[in-house]
Amino acid sequence: MKKRDVDVAIIGAGTAGMVAYQRVRQVTDKVVLIEADQYGTTCARVGCMPSKLLIAAADNAHQMGLGELFGVSAGDMRVDGKRVMERVRAERDRFVGSVIRSVEKFPQEHRLMGPARFTGPNDLVVGDNLEVDARRIIIATGSRPSVPAFLEEARDRLVVNDDIFEWQTLPQSVVVFGPGVIGLELGQALSRLGVRVRMFGVGGAVGPIRDDSIRAYALETFKDEFPLDPDADVKNVERVDGGVAVTFMDGEAGERTEVFDYLLAATGRRPNVDGLDIQNAGIELDEKGMPLFDPHTLRCGQSHIFIAGDANNSLPLLHEAADEGRIAGDNAAAYPDVRVGLRRTPLAVVFTDPQIATVGLTIQQVDERCGGCFAVGEVSFEDQGRSRVIGKNRGLLRVYGEHGSGLFMGAEMFGPAAEHIAHLLAWSAQRRLTVSEMLEMPFYHPVIEEGLRTALKDLNRNLSIGPAPVDDCTDCGPGG
């Protein structure tokens, strides 16, 4: 058994792991970056980039179908599934190749390939023949799809998002379980590319939306495109000769069965910590076997071990993984001088059409923090000028502000250009701007951002600005 002695060992060469490596290497050259299988981040291989490629194809197909709205006829529109998937894979491979080239620039002696497992708090075994003694360790092993047992009855017709991007062409039909971010993005894209789609959920959730008004609006909009039951009563899943048979309750129609070519399980992801023999790491674990850690330092208890990115199951977003890699890397390099790192204003976007965006605090978090002393402003995009001009006048934005201080606290949006408006709102929240200060900013005409101004004006009218006794806020509700 060969042996290596290092200052820092990083397990996982995804986004968080690579950023952590770059930070650690500024301080010490005694570092190893361990990858179990293959280089190329989740984002590049099976996440952000290939999914957006499929969505781009779907958006183009959908826009062509809207030609009559503008008096434009393009003739018969046809989706060539083979060519769609060829482009998805080709561009995906280009993104992955760029990541791999970046990793291959790291010194070869810093790169270890093989599964890692703990044999002690400072000890790792990599593969079958290498022991690594590390003074500090960063766990950045990412995550993988989680599939409920009953869906496995679909057998060879069960797919996860990782599998879709290897399809050589598009199927005729897909049943999607899970109307979360992945399910909504891929389900709508497939539907717009001519695939028959039906979607099931549990508990009523629609993506990451927490605001009831926006959730109801989004649900009705999606249901105009494909059947979506966010709180379904599914009786059975079975592999049959024609594909996958799903039996479910369909409202007043009662029990019915439909057969689909494939079943897409978009039912969440689970952290890749279960193969690490984490019980040997000498750190405290929760009831699910996950390390307990400080979200501000990413340190596991009072140990020399840090956990970053999707592996900690906290904020599974690329920009958060990069931030966490930086925080974990800096703290592992400077250990025992562990410090709180910069955590940015929460920002998340779902690339459906209309898009979904969440910024800052949710409406429930605002309520908890303010004790009910907050107001809400909103705007519908159905009559918003630029949105009507481009035929994307569907959506709702709700913004939240604090009585007394007038601080902007958060927002949720389902509507056009949400990815861009969300950035403006996130920057405002991070700079701790008041709603009045946000309204002092320039707004051009005619742009979709004018809808944001309308929502902020509505919020400003509903806010009570200035100091007020606590008792005066006892009746303050969501409407001000």
RODO-2510 file (C-alpha; in nm, 4 decimals, decimal comma):
residues 480
     n   res          X          Y          Z
     1     m     0,0000     0,0000     0,0000
     2     k     0,1497     0,3323    -0,1096
     3     k     0,1286     0,6313     0,1257
     4     r     0,0915     1,0075     0,0831
     5     d     0,1199     1,2755     0,3492
     6     v    -0,0572     1,6052     0,2714
     7     d    -0,1808     1,9189     0,4400
     8     v    -0,5227     1,9100     0,2706
     9     a    -0,7126     1,6345     0,0904
    10     i    -1,0171     1,7334    -0,1153
    11     i    -1,2613     1,4559    -0,2000
    12     g    -1,4484     1,5410    -0,5189
    13     a    -1,3401     1,7370    -0,8269
    14     g    -1,6680     1,9109    -0,9054
    15     t    -1,7323     2,2845    -0,8808
    16     a    -1,6844     2,3066    -0,5029
    17     g    -1,3811     2,0770    -0,5064
    18     m    -1,2021     2,2619    -0,7847
    19     v    -1,2581     2,6023    -0,6253
    20     a    -1,1424     2,4668    -0,2881
    21     y    -0,8294     2,3246    -0,4520
    22     q    -0,7419     2,6600    -0,6087
    23     r    -0,7800     2,8352    -0,2725
    24     v    -0,5776     2,5786    -0,0807
    25     r    -0,2991     2,5784    -0,3368
    26     q    -0,2383     2,9480    -0,2712
    27     v    -0,1180     2,8474     0,0750
    28     t     0,0316     2,4992     0,0395
    29     d     0,1532     2,2684    -0,2357
    30     k     0,0858     1,9624    -0,0222
    31     v    -0,2659     1,9067    -0,1470
    32     v    -0,4494     1,6320    -0,3358
    33     l    -0,7742     1,6472    -0,5299
    34     i    -0,9458     1,3085    -0,5339
    35     e    -1,2046     1,2104    -0,7956
    36     a    -1,3879     0,8792    -0,7766
    37     d    -1,4888     0,8304    -1,1390
    38     q    -1,4551     1,0971    -1,4092
    39     y    -1,3852     1,4686    -1,4344
    40     g    -1,6537     1,7092    -1,5440
    41     t    -1,8953     1,8814    -1,3068
    42     t    -2,2595     1,7901    -1,2496
    43     c    -2,3480     2,1241    -1,4091
    44     a    -2,1594     2,0522    -1,7306
    45     r    -2,2374     1,6804    -1,7644
    46     v    -2,5956     1,6286    -1,6514
    47     g    -2,7233     1,9519    -1,5003
    48     c    -2,7309     2,3198    -1,5919
    49     m    -2,5819     2,3120    -1,9393
    50     p    -2,7381     2,0087    -2,1145
    51     s    -3,0773     2,0892    -1,9658
    52     k    -3,0574     2,4467    -2,0974
    53     l    -2,9607     2,3111    -2,4396
    54     l    -3,2775     2,0994    -2,4449
    55     i    -3,4805     2,3954    -2,3177
    56     a    -3,3360     2,6202    -2,5897
    57     a    -3,4570     2,3789    -2,8563
    58     a    -3,7987     2,3643    -2,6922
    59     d    -3,8232     2,7436    -2,6635
    60     n    -3,7449     2,7804    -3,0348
    61     a    -4,0099     2,5257    -3,1267
    62     h    -4,2633     2,6998    -2,9035
    63     q    -4,1824     3,0448    -3,0432
    64     m    -4,2291     2,9194    -3,3983
    65     g    -4,5717     2,7971    -3,2966
    66     l    -4,6647     3,1508    -3,1867
    67     g    -4,6066     3,2976    -3,5314
    68     e    -4,9777     3,3424    -3,6049
    69     l    -5,0045     3,5771    -3,3041
    70     f    -4,7816     3,8218    -3,4912
    71     g    -4,9251     3,7544    -3,8350
    72     v    -4,6250     3,5460    -3,9333
    73     s    -4,6645     3,2011    -4,0871
    74     a    -4,3593     2,9736    -4,1167
    75     g    -4,5449     2,6818    -4,2687
    76     d    -4,5339     2,3377    -4,1142
    77     m    -4,3094     2,3188    -3,8089
    78     r    -4,1361     1,9837    -3,7537
    79     v    -3,9177     1,8707    -3,4624
    80     d    -3,6323     1,6390    -3,5631
    81     g    -3,5642     1,4582    -3,2359
    82     k    -3,2403     1,3075    -3,3614
    83     r    -3,0929     1,6466    -3,4514
    84     v    -3,2168     1,8012    -3,1271
    85     m    -3,0342     1,5415    -2,9207
    86     e    -2,7245     1,5539    -3,1416
    87     r    -2,6832     1,9230    -3,0640
    88     v    -2,7523     1,8690    -2,6938
    89     r    -2,4783     1,6061    -2,6712
    90     a    -2,2293     1,7916    -2,8905
    91     e    -2,2543     2,1174    -2,6966
    92     r    -2,2663     1,9275    -2,3658
    93     d    -1,9417     1,7512    -2,4586
    94     r    -1,7832     2,0858    -2,5390
    95     f    -1,8684     2,2205    -2,1935
    96     v    -1,7449     1,9022    -2,0260
    97     g    -1,4266     1,9115    -2,2301
    98     s    -1,3551     2,2636    -2,1079
    99     v    -1,3887     2,1505    -1,7456
   100     i    -1,1656     1,8484    -1,8030
   101     r    -0,8968     2,0642    -1,9627
   102     s    -0,9047     2,2915    -1,6584
   103     v    -0,8529     1,9983    -1,4208
   104     e    -0,5766     1,8527    -1,6355
   105     k    -0,3813     2,1755    -1,5909
   106     f    -0,3461     2,0929    -1,2216
   107     p    -0,0130     1,9189    -1,1458
   108     q    -0,0435     1,5448    -1,1983
   109     e     0,0876     1,4721    -0,8478
   110     h    -0,2077     1,6667    -0,7077
   111     r    -0,4681     1,4574    -0,8904
   112     l    -0,5776     1,1190    -0,7563
   113     m    -0,8363     0,8981    -0,9280
   114     g    -1,0375     0,6423    -0,7341
   115     p    -1,3086     0,6186    -0,4665
   116     a    -1,2049     0,7520    -0,1265
   117     r    -1,3127     0,6318     0,2151
   118     f    -1,2281     0,7268     0,5700
   119     t    -1,0311     0,4846     0,7853
   120     g    -0,9799     0,7450     1,0580
   121     p    -1,0296     1,1178     1,1221
   122     n    -0,7143     1,2035     0,9248
   123     d    -0,6827     0,8903     0,7142
   124     l    -0,8207     0,8049     0,3714
   125     v    -0,7828     0,5069     0,1427
   126     v    -0,8060     0,5921    -0,2274
   127     g    -0,8803     0,3008    -0,4551
   128     d    -0,7139    -0,0220    -0,3492
   129     n    -0,3538     0,0746    -0,3008
   130     l    -0,3077     0,4280    -0,1659
   131     e    -0,3280     0,5619     0,1866
   132     v    -0,3534     0,9384     0,2341
   133     d    -0,2775     1,0994     0,5689
   134     a    -0,4313     1,4490     0,5635
   135     r    -0,4140     1,7163     0,8309
   136     r    -0,7369     1,8683     0,6956
   137     i    -1,0035     1,7187     0,4695
   138     i    -1,2723     1,8771     0,2503
   139     i    -1,5704     1,6647     0,1471
   140     a    -1,7038     1,7884    -0,1890
   141     t    -1,8468     1,4692    -0,3345
   142     g    -2,1603     1,6162    -0,4910
   143     s    -2,4954     1,4398    -0,5198
   144     r    -2,6874     1,1934    -0,7347
   145     p    -3,0548     1,1361    -0,8218
   146     s    -3,2712     0,9814    -0,5523
   147     v    -3,5398     0,7402    -0,6740
   148     p    -3,8265     0,6104    -0,4548
   149     a    -3,8484     0,2319    -0,4506
   150     f    -4,1942     0,2079    -0,6125
   151     l    -4,0704     0,3857    -0,9266
   152     e    -3,8139     0,1120    -0,9805
   153     e    -4,1020    -0,1029    -1,1035
   154     a    -4,0509     0,0789    -1,4347
   155     r    -3,7242    -0,1180    -1,4618
   156     d    -3,5409    -0,0508    -1,7899
   157     r    -3,7847     0,2315    -1,8746
   158     l    -3,6888     0,4263    -1,5600
   159     v    -3,4644     0,7248    -1,6357
   160     v    -3,3183     1,0158    -1,4385
   161     n    -3,1993     1,3465    -1,5791
   162     d    -2,8494     1,1996    -1,6268
   163     d    -2,9919     0,9491    -1,8773
   164     i    -3,2009     1,1858    -2,0893
   165     f    -2,9024     1,3586    -2,2439
   166     e    -2,7784     1,0255    -2,3837
   167     w    -3,1002     0,9681    -2,5793
   168     q    -3,0351     0,9367    -2,9534
   169     t    -3,3786     1,0803    -3,0322
   170     l    -3,6946     1,1917    -2,8539
   171     p    -3,9517     0,9359    -2,7346
   172     q    -4,3226     0,9570    -2,7988
   173     s    -4,4246     0,9882    -2,4330
   174     v    -4,2775     1,0407    -2,0851
   175     v    -4,4367     1,0391    -1,7411
   176     v    -4,2547     1,2676    -1,4973
   177     f    -4,2560     1,2127    -1,1232
   178     g    -4,1571     1,5257    -0,9339
   179     p    -4,2625     1,8821    -1,0326
   180     g    -3,9495     2,0319    -0,8808
   181     v    -3,6851     2,2303    -1,0677
   182     i    -3,5580     1,9364    -1,2754
   183     g    -3,9010     1,7902    -1,3442
   184     l    -4,0567     2,1193    -1,4514
   185     e    -3,7668     2,2219    -1,6734
   186     l    -3,7284     1,8892    -1,8523
   187     g    -4,0990     1,8052    -1,8546
   188     q    -4,2013     2,1326    -2,0182
   189     a    -3,9123     2,1144    -2,2648
   190     l    -4,0081     1,7628    -2,3737
   191     s    -4,3717     1,8640    -2,4055
   192     r    -4,2832     2,1593    -2,6282
   193     l    -4,0735     1,9293    -2,8456
   194     g    -4,3777     1,7143    -2,9165
   195     v    -4,3440     1,4484    -2,6450
   196     r    -4,6648     1,3533    -2,4646
   197     v    -4,6004     1,4413    -2,0994
   198     r    -4,7926     1,3855    -1,7778
   199     m    -4,6492     1,4993    -1,4434
   200     f    -4,7177     1,3829    -1,0886
   201     g    -4,6130     1,5291    -0,7543
   202     v    -4,6685     1,4769    -0,3835
   203     g    -4,7681     1,7430    -0,1313
   204     g    -4,8721     2,0159    -0,3749
   205     a    -4,5330     2,1761    -0,4409
   206     v    -4,4615     2,3439    -0,7745
   207     g    -4,0887     2,4023    -0,8155
   208     p    -3,9312     2,6056    -0,5321
   209     i    -4,2300     2,8439    -0,5060
   210     r    -4,3336     2,9222    -0,1463
   211     d    -4,5803     3,2050    -0,2081
   212     d    -4,9299     3,0536    -0,2359
   213     s    -5,0542     3,3125    -0,4865
   214     i    -4,7660     3,2518    -0,7246
   215     r    -4,7836     2,8746    -0,6821
   216     a    -5,1521     2,8710    -0,7809
   217     y    -5,0843     3,0952    -1,0812
   218     a    -4,7902     2,8839    -1,1979
   219     l    -4,9823     2,5593    -1,1582
   220     e    -5,2676     2,6762    -1,3781
   221     t    -5,0225     2,7989    -1,6401
   222     f    -4,8328     2,4699    -1,6587
   223     k    -5,1591     2,2758    -1,6717
   224     d    -5,2465     2,4619    -1,9908
   225     e    -4,9516     2,2819    -2,1567
   226     f    -4,9543     1,9338    -2,0025
   227     p    -5,1417     1,7448    -1,7286
   228     l    -4,9854     1,8234    -1,3897
   229     d    -5,1145     1,6964    -1,0562
   230     p    -4,8872     1,8252    -0,7757
   231     d    -5,0569     1,6087    -0,5133
   232     a    -5,1323     1,2930    -0,7070
   233     d    -5,2801     0,9658    -0,5898
   234     v    -5,0781     0,7127    -0,7897
   235     k    -5,1913     0,3557    -0,7349
   236     n    -4,9408     0,1532    -0,9337
   237     v    -4,6373     0,1649    -1,1600
   238     e    -4,5685    -0,1379    -1,3797
   239     r    -4,3402    -0,2324    -1,6673
   240     v    -4,5583    -0,3605    -1,9515
   241     d    -4,4960    -0,4581    -2,3132
   242     g    -4,5677    -0,1062    -2,4416
   243     g    -4,3541     0,0725    -2,1826
   244     v    -4,4565     0,1868    -1,8330
   245     a    -4,8169     0,1667    -1,7148
   246     v    -4,9143     0,4182    -1,4446
   247     t    -5,2457     0,3822    -1,2642
   248     f    -5,3726     0,6932    -1,0865
   249     m    -5,6847     0,8703    -0,9636
   250     d    -5,8041     1,1293    -1,2135
   251     g    -6,0516     1,3500    -1,0267
   252     e    -6,4159     1,2754    -1,0939
   253     a    -6,3189     1,0357    -1,3729
   254     g    -6,1853     0,7981    -1,1098
   255     e    -5,9087     0,5447    -1,1563
   256     r    -5,7357     0,5311    -1,4933
   257     t    -5,4198     0,3846    -1,6464
   258     e    -5,1902     0,5390    -1,9068
   259     v    -4,8871     0,3848    -2,0745
   260     f    -4,5711     0,5851    -2,1450
   261     d    -4,2440     0,5076    -2,3201
   262     y    -4,0374     0,6215    -2,0208
   263     l    -4,0725     0,7232    -1,6585
   264     l    -3,8540     1,0190    -1,5584
   265     a    -3,7799     1,0229    -1,1840
   266     a    -3,7153     1,3864    -1,0930
   267     t    -3,7692     1,3125    -0,7264
   268     g    -3,4737     1,4929    -0,5734
   269     r    -3,1050     1,4231    -0,5204
   270     r    -2,9080     1,2681    -0,2371
   271     p    -2,5580     1,3651    -0,1184
   272     n    -2,2724     1,1314    -0,2100
   273     v    -2,1511     1,0715     0,1433
   274     d    -2,2813     0,7195     0,1986
   275     g    -1,9827     0,5560     0,0289
   276     l    -1,7185     0,7407     0,2300
   277     d    -1,7317     0,5298     0,5478
   278     i    -1,8080     0,8616     0,7107
   279     q    -1,8617     0,6898     1,0459
   280     n    -1,4828     0,6599     1,0706
   281     a    -1,4270     1,0352     1,0358
   282     g    -1,4820     1,1099     1,4035
   283     i    -1,7461     1,3770     1,3384
   284     e    -2,1054     1,4046     1,4575
   285     l    -2,3718     1,2778     1,2160
   286     d    -2,7461     1,3331     1,2048
   287     e    -3,0057     1,0553     1,1985
   288     k    -2,9591     1,0174     0,8221
   289     g    -2,5824     0,9784     0,8481
   290     m    -2,5113     1,3315     0,7246
   291     p    -2,2317     1,5356     0,8871
   292     l    -2,3464     1,8223     1,1075
   293     f    -2,1727     2,1435     1,0003
   294     d    -2,1686     2,5205     1,0420
   295     p    -2,3188     2,6753     0,7237
   296     h    -2,1074     2,9892     0,7680
   297     t    -1,7685     2,8169     0,8001
   298     l    -1,8612     2,4730     0,6544
   299     r    -1,6691     2,3124     0,9402
   300     c    -1,7987     1,9839     1,0768
   301     g    -1,8283     2,0442     1,4513
   302     q    -1,4912     2,1387     1,6009
   303     s    -1,3017     1,9117     1,3642
   304     h    -1,0498     1,9649     1,0842
   305     i    -1,3069     1,8383     0,8297
   306     f    -1,5149     2,0668     0,6060
   307     i    -1,8034     1,9874     0,3704
   308     a    -1,8980     2,1950     0,0641
   309     g    -2,1276     2,1965    -0,2379
   310     d    -2,4078     1,9498    -0,3043
   311     a    -2,2477     1,7066    -0,0605
   312     n    -2,3870     1,9021     0,2344
   313     n    -2,7394     1,9070     0,0848
   314     s    -2,7894     2,2721     0,1788
   315     l    -2,7997     2,4903    -0,1354
   316     p    -2,7530     2,2713    -0,4471
   317     l    -2,6756     2,5526    -0,6904
   318     l    -2,3567     2,6085    -0,8879
   319     h    -2,2856     2,9599    -0,7597
   320     e    -2,3419     2,8404    -0,4030
   321     a    -2,1096     2,5439    -0,4612
   322     a    -1,8403     2,7820    -0,5848
   323     d    -1,8844     3,0058    -0,2802
   324     e    -1,8741     2,7077    -0,0486
   325     g    -1,5619     2,5755    -0,2181
   326     r    -1,3968     2,9101    -0,1530
   327     i    -1,5041     2,9180     0,2124
   328     a    -1,4044     2,5566     0,2795
   329     g    -1,0767     2,5970     0,0919
   330     d    -0,9787     2,9126     0,2777
   331     n    -1,0635     2,7611     0,6152
   332     a    -0,8897     2,4303     0,5463
   333     a    -0,5800     2,6187     0,4316
   334     a    -0,5769     2,8503     0,7361
   335     y    -0,6847     2,5909     0,9940
   336     p    -0,7108     2,6258     1,2937
   337     d    -0,7891     2,9902     1,2062
   338     v    -1,1438     2,9196     1,0888
   339     r    -1,3538     3,2192     0,9857
   340     v    -1,7045     3,2945     0,8642
   341     g    -1,7165     3,3297     0,4856
   342     l    -1,9229     3,5571     0,2646
   343     r    -2,2667     3,4114     0,1947
   344     r    -2,4572     3,5991    -0,0715
   345     t    -2,8264     3,6818    -0,0874
   346     p    -3,0218     3,3667    -0,1825
   347     l    -3,0968     3,3621    -0,5557
   348     a    -3,2500     3,0795    -0,7579
   349     v    -3,3943     3,0607    -1,1093
   350     v    -3,5967     2,7880    -1,2813
   351     f    -3,5701     2,8014    -1,6609
   352     t    -3,9276     2,7152    -1,7425
   353     d    -4,1442     2,9459    -1,9521
   354     p    -4,2542     3,1606    -1,7785
   355     q    -3,9465     3,1461    -1,5588
   356     i    -3,9540     3,1068    -1,1818
   357     a    -3,7266     3,3115    -0,9561
   358     t    -3,6837     3,3344    -0,5797
   359     v    -3,4756     3,6068    -0,4167
   360     g    -3,3810     3,6811    -0,0569
   361     l    -3,6209     3,5687     0,2130
   362     t    -3,9311     3,3635     0,1381
   363     i    -4,2648     3,5036     0,2488
   364     q    -4,2619     3,2616     0,5439
   365     q    -3,9116     3,3730     0,6472
   366     v    -4,0131     3,7386     0,6202
   367     d    -4,3116     3,6695     0,8438
   368     e    -4,0936     3,4919     1,1004
   369     r    -3,8282     3,7640     1,1011
   370     c    -4,0687     4,0592     1,1105
   371     g    -4,3282     3,9068     1,3360
   372     g    -4,5962     3,9885     1,0792
   373     c    -4,4792     4,3481     1,0322
   374     f    -4,4285     4,3426     0,6574
   375     a    -4,6096     4,4385     0,3398
   376     v    -4,6436     4,2851    -0,0053
   377     g    -4,6495     4,4496    -0,3448
   378     e    -4,7389     4,2706    -0,6653
   379     v    -4,7812     4,3075    -1,0373
   380     s    -4,9439     4,0910    -1,3014
   381     f    -4,7654     4,0753    -1,6349
   382     e    -5,0842     4,0079    -1,8267
   383     d    -5,1225     4,3780    -1,9103
   384     q    -4,7587     4,4839    -1,8780
   385     g    -4,6636     4,6778    -2,1912
   386     r    -4,3458     4,5104    -2,3179
   387     s    -4,4699     4,1665    -2,2143
   388     r    -4,7807     4,2110    -2,4313
   389     v    -4,5699     4,3388    -2,7222
   390     i    -4,3605     4,0197    -2,7327
   391     g    -4,6486     3,7846    -2,6525
   392     k    -4,5139     3,6798    -2,3118
   393     n    -4,7774     3,8493    -2,0985
   394     r    -4,8254     3,5758    -1,8431
   395     g    -4,6891     3,5980    -1,4902
   396     l    -4,6990     3,7378    -1,1390
   397     l    -4,4337     3,9080    -0,9233
   398     r    -4,4661     3,9623    -0,5478
   399     v    -4,2134     4,1658    -0,3490
   400     y    -4,1803     4,1883     0,0304
   401     g    -4,0733     4,4833     0,2472
   402     e    -4,0408     4,5539     0,6195
   403     h    -4,2640     4,8072     0,7947
   404     g    -4,0720     5,0777     0,9741
   405     s    -3,7362     5,0397     0,8000
   406     g    -3,8795     5,0104     0,4488
   407     l    -3,6136     4,7500     0,3691
   408     f    -3,6640     4,5251     0,0672
   409     m    -3,6514     4,1689     0,1988
   410     g    -3,7335     3,9245    -0,0765
   411     a    -3,9444     3,8298    -0,3764
   412     e    -4,0899     3,5482    -0,5790
   413     m    -4,1702     3,5676    -0,9461
   414     f    -4,3300     3,3581    -1,2157
   415     g    -4,3017     3,5519    -1,5361
   416     p    -4,1012     3,6815    -1,8325
   417     a    -3,7327     3,7755    -1,7902
   418     a    -3,7361     3,6495    -1,4321
   419     e    -3,3700     3,5458    -1,4588
   420     h    -3,2724     3,9102    -1,5162
   421     i    -3,5160     4,0770    -1,2774
   422     a    -3,4057     3,8348    -1,0052
   423     h    -3,0491     3,9609    -1,0323
   424     l    -3,1589     4,3229    -0,9849
   425     l    -3,3565     4,2207    -0,6781
   426     a    -3,0751     4,0085    -0,5340
   427     w    -2,8266     4,2941    -0,5730
   428     s    -3,0739     4,5290    -0,4020
   429     a    -3,1248     4,2890    -0,1125
   430     q    -2,7523     4,2341    -0,0675
   431     r    -2,6915     4,6107    -0,0603
   432     r    -2,9759     4,6392     0,1947
   433     l    -3,1628     4,8952    -0,0116
   434     t    -3,4991     5,0281     0,0966
   435     v    -3,7916     5,0095    -0,1411
   436     s    -3,7775     5,3881    -0,1792
   437     e    -3,4103     5,3678    -0,2806
   438     m    -3,4879     5,0998    -0,5370
   439     l    -3,7540     5,3241    -0,6901
   440     e    -3,4941     5,5998    -0,7321
   441     m    -3,3075     5,3787    -0,9814
   442     p    -3,3560     5,4374    -1,3588
   443     f    -3,6158     5,2361    -1,5516
   444     y    -3,6165     5,2511    -1,9313
   445     h    -3,9292     5,2354    -2,1493
   446     p    -4,0620     5,0044    -2,2809
   447     v    -3,9008     4,7142    -2,0924
   448     i    -4,0255     4,4267    -1,8801
   449     e    -3,8461     4,5788    -1,5799
   450     e    -4,1202     4,8424    -1,5715
   451     g    -4,3329     4,5662    -1,4244
   452     l    -4,0839     4,5449    -1,1391
   453     r    -4,1259     4,9179    -1,0797
   454     t    -4,5032     4,8726    -1,0663
   455     a    -4,4654     4,6013    -0,8013
   456     l    -4,2239     4,8165    -0,5985
   457     k    -4,4628     5,1131    -0,6159
   458     d    -4,7420     4,8896    -0,4904
   459     l    -4,5196     4,7703    -0,2056
   460     n    -4,4166     5,1269    -0,1203
   461     r    -4,7820     5,2304    -0,0911
   462     n    -4,8491     4,9391     0,1435
   463     l    -4,5493     5,0039     0,3680
   464     s    -4,5629     5,2049     0,6888
   465     i    -4,2258     5,3804     0,6910
   466     g    -4,0666     5,5099     1,0089
   467     p    -4,0340     5,3914     1,3696
   468     a    -4,3454     5,2479     1,5258
   469     p    -4,4228     5,0892     1,8647
   470     v    -4,4338     4,7102     1,8537
   471     d    -4,8013     4,7156     1,9504
   472     d    -4,8855     4,9088     1,6325
   473     c    -4,7759     4,6128     1,4216
   474     t    -4,9892     4,3455     1,5807
   475     d    -5,2414     4,3561     1,2970
   476     c    -4,9919     4,3910     1,0140
   477     g    -5,0561     4,1117     0,7656
   478     p    -4,9219     4,0146     0,4246
   479     g    -5,1094     4,3041     0,2622
   480     g    -4,9750     4,5706     0,4938
***
